[in-house]
Amino acid sequence: MLKKLFALLAMLYAAASFAAVDLNTAKADELDGIKGIGPAMSTRILDERKNGKFKDWGDFINRVKGVGEKNAARFSDSGLTINGAAYSSAPAKPAPATKTGQSTKP
């Protein structure tokens, strides 16, 4: 019985540690728990959030100094979301079209 209780507690702890943190509702300590976000970054985020909630990842990147696409991807991989959405980078540009029978090599 005691082993089952410990197993249940371990599973609950694991689930809580992988839970997503929403940028628009997170407190400073929750933001600090995201890999790559320290006290200085969480302060910038909270200060900017006072001006209004973040609409999406692009809004977050534009409004918070020091956050770019690479950092946004890292934060998202660590469990950060904005309005429940994970970061997805811009779609890859399609390859240029070629005429049939022509080689694309120079």
N, C-alpha and C positions, 0 to 999 in steps of 0.2 A: 504494500500500500504506500509506503514512504517513497519507494522508487518511482511509482507512478506520479506522485505529487511533485517530486523533483523534476521528472521528465516534463510534466505539464508546465511547471514554472520556467523551465529552460526554453520550451517552445514559445511561451508567451513573451519572454525576454527577446528571443530571436525575432519574433514578428514585430515587436515594438521598435527594435533597433533598425529594421529595414523599412519602417513606415515612412511614407512620403511627408515632406515638410512643405507646406504651401507658403510661398513668399509673402502673400498678402495678409497672412494671419500669424506668421511665426514671430516668436519673441526672440530677443537677442541670443539667449542661450541655445535655442533651437537652431538658429542660423549658424552659431559658432560650431555646432555639431556637424555641419556639412563640411566635407573635406574641401579645403581651399578657401573657406570663409573664416577669417579671424575677427578679432574685436574691431579693428579699423574698418574692415569691409562691412561687417554687420551694422556698424554705426552709420556708414554712408547709406546703406540700404534703408535703415529705419528712418533716417533723416529725409531721404527722398520720398519714402512712402507717406510721410506727413503731408506731402503735396498732392496725394491721391494714390489710389491703388494702382498697381501695375496692370495694364490691359493684357499684355502678352510678353513673350520673351524679347521681341524687338523693342518694345517700350522699355523694358528693364535694361537692355544693353545700351540704349540711347540715353537713358536718364542717370545711370550710376557709373561714375568714373571708375575706370579700372576693370570694367566687365566688357569682354568681347565675346566673339563666337566660341573661341576655345574654352574660356572660363565658363561660359554658359553651358557648354556641353559637359564639362567636368562636374559642375554643380548639379546638373540634371542626373548624371550618372550616379551621383552620391545621394540622390533622393529628393532634390529640390524640384518643386513644381510651381507653376503659375496658373491659378484657377484650375488646378487639377491636371494640367497638361505638362508633359515632359518636353524638353527642348528637342526640336528637330531642325537640323541645319537646312539651309536653302537647298532645293533640289539641284542635282547636277545638271549642267547645261548639256543639251543633246548634241551628239556628234554632228558635224556638218554633213549635209546631204551630198551624195555623189551621184553622178549619172551612171547608169548601168553600163558595165563594161570598162569603166575607167578605174585605173589603179589609184589608191590614195597615197601611195609612196612616191616621193620625188624622184 
